[in-house]
Amino acid sequence: MLGLYRSRLVGMPDFVTMPDRDDIDLETGLIRRPAPRHYPSGPVSVAAVLDAGVRDHPSRPAVIDDMGVLTYLELDQEVHRVAAAIQAGTRPAEVLAWCLPNSADLVVGFLATLRVGRVWLGVNPRLPGDARADLVRRSGAQIVVDVGFKWPVAKESTPYLANEPIDPHAPAVMSPTSGTTGQPKLVVHSQHGLLWPGLSSIETEPFEENERTLCALPLTTLTLMTLGPLTAMLRGGTVVIGSTASPPALLNAIEKHSVTRLIAVPTLLHDLAQELQETGASRPVTLRSVLVGGAGTAPDLRQRFETVVGIRPVLSYGLSETPTGVARTDSEHPHSAAAMPPVHISTVDENGRDTPVGSTGRIRIEPMMEGPWAGSWQPMLGYWHHPDATAAALDGEGLLTEDLGQIDEHGRLRVVGRMNDVILRGGTNVMPAEIEAAMLSHPLVREVAVVGVPDARLGERIAAAVVLDSELIDAEALRAHTRATLSGDRVPSEIQVVYELPRNSLGKVIRRDVVAFFT
């Protein structure tokens, strides 16, 4: 059951600098701008996302978890019930922090919170206690939803009052950034901003009958809640919620529930391929597509997965600020990604000018200006209580990311790294991704993370943490392999073999923790 208790932690703004922008609210850190156009189709808000399903296919399964099945009609009834409890005990626009393991309850809470115009914050229950408390404090949430609380009987039978107007462009959700290089910031999105991934996917990947999407990654991560349950419901399909991402459990769930679509991170690709190879189990026959995001996926890993499983994974590039993938690969172009409607992607230099074809620049994402999607997309509303960071990221109608990429002659994107990851070795900029690709080409290297470590002479020296599939190779042999591909100044001066790389819930390597291996 859902748990509800009042937290004594009160959100306090962090220290901020004063941006020279009159469209940024200095108290909240959010941007003031005109509302975008509505999308070409679909609901106006997340609050209305179940309406079509209840009308058109009320008995179709909407959510399947370890406890059973909820049809669209049953899910809507549960959302009504929880929405009534939220409405009775909270104020409009109040922040609710949801700290639950993967379950239908978490999806119900997400939909119910937005249905009554409150603000949803997902808090991964596996986070250390101090990290959870810090997110709650900085969000300003005074209500935390946890396991163990039974709703009062009086509230269970009280219908929610649908008389509070829902503004689809007001703050609706908060989501912490990955925090791989520093303290996570809280990204704020509107209900309108959450709808486009699902609506756009219908255009790029038409709905198929009996479509079932499996997500066993933590749904307290907004990106996964958007890609999984919300997108499945906008498409009219079913979401299968896994409580564990272990390969045997995933393969069992795929077979048991006839899963057709899987949302994964690169480590899952490796683990699933290895499980099938080691056990000799048959390929999942119903599975037709695999969407991978959250971190870079090495070409060798993609090829191995395709060989073993028989499916070429689709890679997605995105970030919390969009709030999910904005570009995807396809079967004909596995190494570069096309922008999804309704966005346009470019790369710019330090002066904000577009870079030439094939040149590396900072990735900028903005709304499409032509066609049915024109002017309908907007990036995040901003970073909560960080007006300086909001001003730096929101460039006109677009988002200036911290990622580096290249646009090819077909307008497709290839991501090459992050600005914060660049290693400054002896006055030369070194991209970790280049070195990681060279090391991953060795058949015994499973994973690698390359970082810069402070050095008195060079400024930074290159260090690599590697996870191996065999002990039959040492650091010197890896250096020799890397030296055969890259110039000597790119070869890591330190290589440390580790059992696993430190990662967050989306599978992204936490680079500051990798640096700690060497310092």
C-alpha positions in Angstrom: 0.0 0.0 0.0 1.0 3.6 -0.4 2.5 5.3 2.6 2.0 9.0 3.5 3.7 11.0 6.2 4.5 14.6 6.7 8.2 15.5 6.6 9.7 18.0 8.9 12.2 18.9 6.2 11.4 22.3 4.7 12.9 23.3 1.4 15.3 26.2 1.5 16.8 27.9 -1.6 20.4 27.2 -2.2 22.8 30.1 -2.7 22.4 31.6 -6.1 24.1 34.2 -8.3 22.0 36.8 -10.0 21.6 36.2 -13.8 21.3 39.2 -16.1 18.0 38.0 -17.5 14.6 39.5 -16.8 12.7 36.4 -17.9 14.1 34.3 -15.1 12.3 34.3 -11.7 15.1 34.8 -9.1 13.1 33.1 -6.3 12.1 29.9 -8.1 14.8 29.8 -10.7 12.2 29.1 -13.4 11.8 30.8 -16.8 8.9 33.1 -17.8 7.9 32.6 -21.4 4.8 32.3 -23.7 3.1 28.9 -23.7 3.9 26.7 -26.7 1.4 25.5 -29.3 -0.5 22.3 -28.5 0.8 19.1 -30.2 -0.9 18.0 -33.4 -2.9 15.3 -31.5 -3.4 13.8 -28.1 -4.5 15.1 -24.7 -3.7 18.6 -23.5 -2.4 17.4 -20.1 -1.2 14.4 -18.2 -4.3 14.8 -16.1 -6.3 13.7 -19.1 -4.0 11.0 -20.4 -6.3 8.1 -19.3 -9.5 9.5 -20.8 -9.1 8.0 -24.3 -8.1 4.6 -22.9 -11.2 4.5 -20.6 -13.4 5.5 -23.5 -12.0 3.3 -26.2 -10.6 0.2 -24.5 -11.6 0.1 -20.8 -10.9 -3.6 -20.4 -7.5 -3.6 -22.0 -4.6 -4.1 -19.5 -2.9 -0.8 -18.7 -0.5 -1.8 -16.0 0.9 -5.2 -15.0 3.1 -5.6 -12.0 4.1 -8.3 -9.5 0.7 -8.0 -7.8 -1.5 -8.4 -10.9 -3.2 -6.5 -13.7 -5.0 -3.1 -13.8 -7.2 -2.4 -16.8 -7.6 1.1 -18.1 -10.9 1.4 -16.3 -9.5 -0.1 -13.0 -6.4 2.2 -13.2 -8.6 5.2 -13.7 -10.6 4.3 -10.6 -7.5 3.9 -8.5 -6.2 7.2 -9.7 -9.6 8.8 -8.7 -9.3 7.3 -5.3 -5.7 8.4 -4.6 -6.4 11.8 -6.2 -9.2 12.3 -3.7 -6.8 11.6 -0.8 -4.2 14.0 -2.2 -6.7 16.7 -2.8 -8.1 16.4 0.7 -4.7 16.6 2.4 -2.7 19.1 0.3 -2.8 22.5 -1.3 -2.7 23.2 -5.1 0.8 23.2 -6.5 2.2 21.5 -3.4 5.2 19.2 -3.9 4.7 15.5 -3.1 7.8 13.3 -2.9 7.2 9.7 -4.0 9.6 7.2 -2.6 8.4 3.8 -3.7 9.8 0.7 -5.4 8.5 -0.2 -8.8 4.9 -1.0 -8.7 1.5 0.0 -10.1 1.1 2.1 -6.9 3.9 4.4 -8.1 2.2 4.9 -11.5 -1.1 5.6 -9.8 0.5 8.1 -7.5 2.2 9.9 -10.5 -1.1 10.2 -12.4 -3.1 11.1 -9.3 -0.7 13.8 -8.3 -0.8 15.5 -11.7 -4.6 15.0 -12.0 -5.2 17.4 -9.1 -2.5 19.9 -10.0 0.2 19.0 -7.5 3.9 18.6 -8.2 5.5 15.1 -8.4 9.0 14.4 -7.3 10.4 10.9 -7.7 12.9 9.7 -5.0 14.6 6.4 -5.5 14.2 4.4 -2.3 17.6 2.8 -2.9 19.3 6.2 -2.4 21.2 6.6 0.9 19.0 8.2 3.6 20.9 11.5 3.6 20.6 11.8 -0.2 16.9 11.1 0.0 16.5 13.7 2.7 18.5 16.3 0.7 16.3 15.9 -2.3 13.1 16.3 -0.2 14.6 19.4 1.5 15.6 21.1 -1.7 12.3 20.4 -3.4 10.4 22.0 -0.5 8.2 18.9 -0.3 6.4 18.5 3.1 4.7 15.3 2.1 6.6 12.1 1.4 4.8 9.1 0.0 6.4 5.8 1.3 5.5 2.2 1.9 3.3 1.2 4.8 0.4 3.7 5.1 -3.2 2.7 4.6 -5.5 5.4 3.3 -8.3 6.4 5.7 -11.6 4.6 4.8 -13.4 7.9 4.6 -11.0 9.2 1.9 -11.1 5.9 -0.1 -14.8 6.4 -0.9 -14.6 10.2 -1.5 -14.4 11.1 -5.2 -11.9 13.8 -6.0 -13.4 17.2 -7.0 -12.5 17.9 -10.6 -13.1 21.7 -10.1 -9.5 22.7 -9.7 -8.3 24.0 -13.1 -5.2 22.2 -14.4 -2.7 24.5 -16.1 -0.7 22.2 -18.5 2.2 24.8 -18.6 2.6 25.2 -14.8 5.3 23.3 -12.8 4.1 19.7 -12.6 7.2 17.5 -11.9 10.7 17.8 -10.4 13.5 15.5 -11.4 17.1 15.4 -10.1 19.8 15.5 -12.8 22.1 12.5 -13.0 24.6 14.1 -10.6 27.5 12.2 -12.3 29.9 15.2 -11.9 28.4 17.1 -8.9 25.3 17.7 -6.8 22.1 16.9 -8.7 20.0 19.9 -9.7 16.2 19.7 -9.7 14.8 20.0 -13.2 11.2 21.3 -13.4 8.8 20.3 -16.2 5.2 21.1 -17.1 2.5 18.5 -17.9 2.7 19.7 -21.5 6.4 19.0 -21.5 5.9 15.3 -20.6 3.5 14.4 -23.4 5.6 14.8 -26.5 7.8 11.6 -26.2 4.7 9.3 -26.3 2.9 11.3 -29.0 6.0 11.6 -31.1 6.7 7.9 -30.9 3.4 7.1 -32.5 4.6 8.9 -35.6 8.0 7.3 -35.7 6.9 3.9 -34.5 3.2 3.2 -35.2 1.3 1.3 -32.6 1.0 -2.4 -32.9 -1.8 -4.6 -31.6 -1.1 -6.2 -28.2 1.9 -3.9 -27.6 3.5 -4.4 -24.2 6.4 -2.4 -22.9 8.6 -3.7 -20.1 10.5 -1.4 -17.8 12.3 -2.8 -14.8 14.4 0.3 -14.1 13.4 2.6 -11.3 10.2 4.6 -12.3 11.0 7.2 -9.7 13.4 8.5 -12.4 11.2 10.8 -14.5 12.8 9.8 -17.8 11.7 6.2 -17.2 8.2 7.1 -16.0 7.8 9.1 -19.2 9.3 6.5 -21.5 7.5 3.6 -19.8 4.0 4.0 -18.3 3.2 7.4 -19.7 4.3 6.6 -23.3 2.6 3.2 -23.2 -0.7 4.8 -22.1 -0.5 7.5 -24.7 0.0 4.8 -27.3 -2.9 2.8 -26.0 -0.7 -0.1 -24.9 0.3 -2.0 -21.7 3.2 -1.3 -19.4 4.8 -4.2 -17.6 6.6 -3.1 -14.5 9.5 -5.2 -13.3 10.6 -5.0 -9.7 14.1 -6.4 -10.5 16.4 -5.9 -13.6 18.2 -9.3 -13.2 18.5 -11.1 -16.5 16.6 -14.2 -15.4 13.7 -12.1 -14.1 13.6 -10.0 -17.3 13.6 -13.0 -19.6 10.9 -14.6 -17.4 8.7 -11.5 -17.5 9.2 -11.1 -21.3 7.9 -14.7 -21.9 5.2 -14.6 -19.2 3.6 -11.3 -20.3 4.4 -11.5 -24.1 6.5 -8.3 -24.0 7.1 -6.7 -27.3 9.2 -3.6 -26.3 12.0 -3.4 -23.7 13.5 -0.2 -22.2 17.1 -0.9 -21.1 20.5 0.6 -20.3 23.8 -0.7 -21.7 24.6 -2.9 -18.8 21.3 -4.8 -19.3 22.3 -5.5 -22.9 25.5 -7.1 -21.8 23.8 -9.0 -19.0 20.9 -10.3 -21.2 23.3 -11.4 -23.9 25.5 -13.2 -21.4 22.6 -14.9 -19.7 21.4 -16.3 -23.0 24.8 -17.5 -24.0 25.6 -19.1 -20.7 22.3 -20.8 -20.1 21.5 -21.7 -23.7 18.0 -20.3 -23.3 16.0 -19.5 -26.4 15.6 -16.0 -27.7 12.5 -14.2 -26.5 10.1 -14.7 -29.4 7.6 -11.9 -28.7 10.3 -9.2 -28.2 10.5 -6.9 -31.3 12.3 -3.7 -30.2 14.8 -2.6 -27.5 15.3 1.0 -26.6 18.6 1.8 -24.9 19.5 5.1 -23.2 21.1 6.5 -20.1 24.7 6.0 -21.2 27.0 5.4 -24.2 26.7 2.0 -25.8 29.9 0.5 -27.3 29.5 -0.8 -30.9 30.9 -4.2 -29.9 28.2 -4.5 -27.2 25.5 -3.6 -29.7 26.8 -6.1 -32.2 27.0 -8.9 -29.6 23.5 -8.2 -28.4 22.1 -8.3 -31.9 24.0 -11.5 -32.7 22.7 -13.3 -29.5 19.2 -11.8 -29.2 18.4 -11.2 -32.8 17.4 -7.5 -32.3 19.4 -4.4 -33.2 18.9 -2.1 -30.2 17.8 1.5 -30.9 20.0 4.0 -29.1 18.4 7.1 -27.6 20.1 10.4 -26.8 18.4 12.7 -24.3 18.7 14.2 -20.9 16.6 15.2 -17.8 16.1 18.7 -19.2 14.2 17.5 -22.3 12.9 15.3 -20.3 13.9 12.2 -22.2 15.4 11.0 -25.5 15.3 13.6 -28.3 17.2 11.6 -31.0 17.3 7.9 -31.9 19.3 5.6 -34.1 17.6 3.3 -36.6 18.3 0.0 -38.4 20.0 1.8 -41.3 22.0 4.2 -39.2 23.2 2.5 -36.0 25.9 5.0 -35.2 24.1 8.3 -35.6 20.7 9.5 -34.4 17.9 11.5 -36.0 16.1 14.1 -34.1 12.6 13.2 -33.1 9.6 15.4 -33.8 9.1 18.0 -32.5 12.8 19.0 -32.0 15.7 20.3 -34.1 19.3 19.5 -33.0 22.4 21.5 -33.9 25.9 22.0 -32.6 27.4 25.4 -31.9 30.8 26.9 -31.1 31.7 29.0 -28.1 30.1 32.0 -29.8 26.8 30.3 -30.4 27.3 29.9 -34.1 26.5 26.6 -35.9 29.6 24.5 -36.4 30.4 23.0 -39.8 29.3 19.5 -40.8 31.4 16.9 -39.0 32.9 19.4 -36.5 32.6 19.0 -32.8 30.4 21.6 -31.0 28.1 22.0 -28.1 24.7 20.3 -28.6 21.7 22.7 -28.8 18.1 21.5 -28.9 15.3 23.7 -30.0 11.7 23.4 -31.3 11.0 22.6 -35.0 9.9 25.7 -36.8 8.0 24.0 -39.7 5.4 21.3 -40.1 2.6 20.1 -37.7 4.9 20.0 -34.7 6.2 23.6 -35.2 6.5 25.6 -32.0 4.9 22.8 -29.8 8.0 21.8 -27.9 9.8 23.6 -25.1 12.6 22.4 -22.8 12.4 22.4 -19.0 10.9 25.3 -17.1 14.3 25.6 -15.3 16.3 24.4 -12.4 14.6 24.8 -9.0 16.2 27.6 -7.0 19.1 27.9 -9.5 18.3 30.9 -11.7 22.0 31.2 -12.8 22.0 27.6 -14.1 18.6 28.1 -15.7 19.9 31.3 -17.5 23.0 29.4 -18.7 21.0 26.5 -20.1 17.9 28.0 -21.6 19.0 29.9 -24.8 16.0 31.6 -26.3 13.5 28.9 -27.2 16.1 26.2 -27.0 18.3 24.3 -24.6 22.1 24.6 -24.6 23.4 21.3 -23.3 26.7 20.3 -21.7 27.1 17.6 -24.3 29.4 17.7 -27.3 28.5 16.3 -30.6 28.8 16.3 -34.4 26.1 16.8 -37.1 26.8 14.8 -40.3 25.8 15.7 -43.9 22.4 14.1 -43.3 21.6 16.2 -40.3 22.1 13.3 -37.9 23.7 13.5 -34.5 26.8 11.7 -33.1 27.5 12.4 -29.4 31.2 12.5 -28.6 31.2 13.4 -24.9 30.4 16.0 -22.3 32.1 19.3 -21.7 32.8 18.4 -18.1 34.5 15.1 -19.1 37.1 16.7 -21.3 40.6 15.9 -20.0 43.1 18.8 -20.1 46.4 17.0 -20.5 49.5 19.2 -21.1 47.4 21.9 -22.8 45.6 19.5 -25.1 41.9 18.6 -24.9 41.4 14.9 -24.7 37.9 13.3 -25.2 37.4 10.2 -22.9 35.0 8.7 -25.4 37.8 8.3 -28.0 40.0 6.4 -25.5 37.1 4.3 -24.2 36.1 3.2 -27.7 39.7 2.1 -28.4 39.9 0.1 -25.2 36.4 -1.4 -25.6 37.5 -2.8 -29.0 39.6 -5.4 -27.1 37.5 -8.5 -26.8 38.2 -9.1 -23.1 37.2 -5.5 -22.0 33.6 -5.4 -20.9 33.4 -1.8 -19.6 35.7 1.1 -19.2 35.6 4.7 -17.8 38.4 7.2 -18.7 38.8 10.2 -16.4 41.3 13.0 -15.8 43.2 12.9 -12.6 45.1 15.9 -11.2 48.8 16.0 -12.1 51.4 18.5 -11.0 53.2 18.6 -14.4 50.5 17.9 -17.0 47.5 19.5 -15.2 45.6 16.2 -15.7 46.8 12.7 -16.5 44.7 10.1 -18.2 43.4 7.2 -16.1 41.1 4.3 -16.9 39.0 2.0 -14.8 38.2 -1.3 -16.6 35.9 -4.2 -16.0 37.2 -7.4 -17.7 35.6 -10.6 -18.9 38.8 -12.5 -18.2 41.9 -12.2 -16.1 44.1 -13.2 -19.0 45.2 -9.7 -19.8 47.1 -7.1 -17.8 47.4 -3.3 -17.8 50.4 -3.3 -20.1 48.7 -5.4 -22.7 45.8 -3.0 -22.6 48.1 -0.1 -23.1 49.7 -1.8 -26.1 46.3 -2.5 -27.6 45.3 1.2 -27.1 48.6 2.5 -28.5 47.9 0.6 -31.7 44.9 2.8 -32.3 45.6 6.1 -30.6 48.6 8.4 -30.4 50.8 7.9 -27.3 49.5 11.0 -25.5 46.0 9.4 -25.5 47.2 6.2 -23.8 46.2 6.0 -20.1 49.1 6.4 -17.8 47.1 4.5 -15.1 44.8 1.5 -15.6 43.0 -0.1 -12.8 40.9 -3.3 -13.0 37.7 -3.0 -11.0 34.8 -5.4 -10.3 32.2 -2.9 -11.5 32.0 0.8 -12.4 30.0 3.1 -10.1 26.7 4.0 -11.8 23.5 5.8 -11.1 20.0 4.3 -11.5 20.1 5.0 -15.3 23.4 3.2 -15.8 25.4 6.4 -16.2 29.0 6.2 -14.8 29.5 8.5 -11.9 32.8 9.9 -13.0 33.7 11.7 -9.7 33.6 8.2 -8.1 35.9 6.8 -10.8 38.4 9.6 -10.1 38.4 8.5 -6.5 39.9 5.2 -7.6 43.1 7.0 -8.5 43.3 9.7 -5.9 
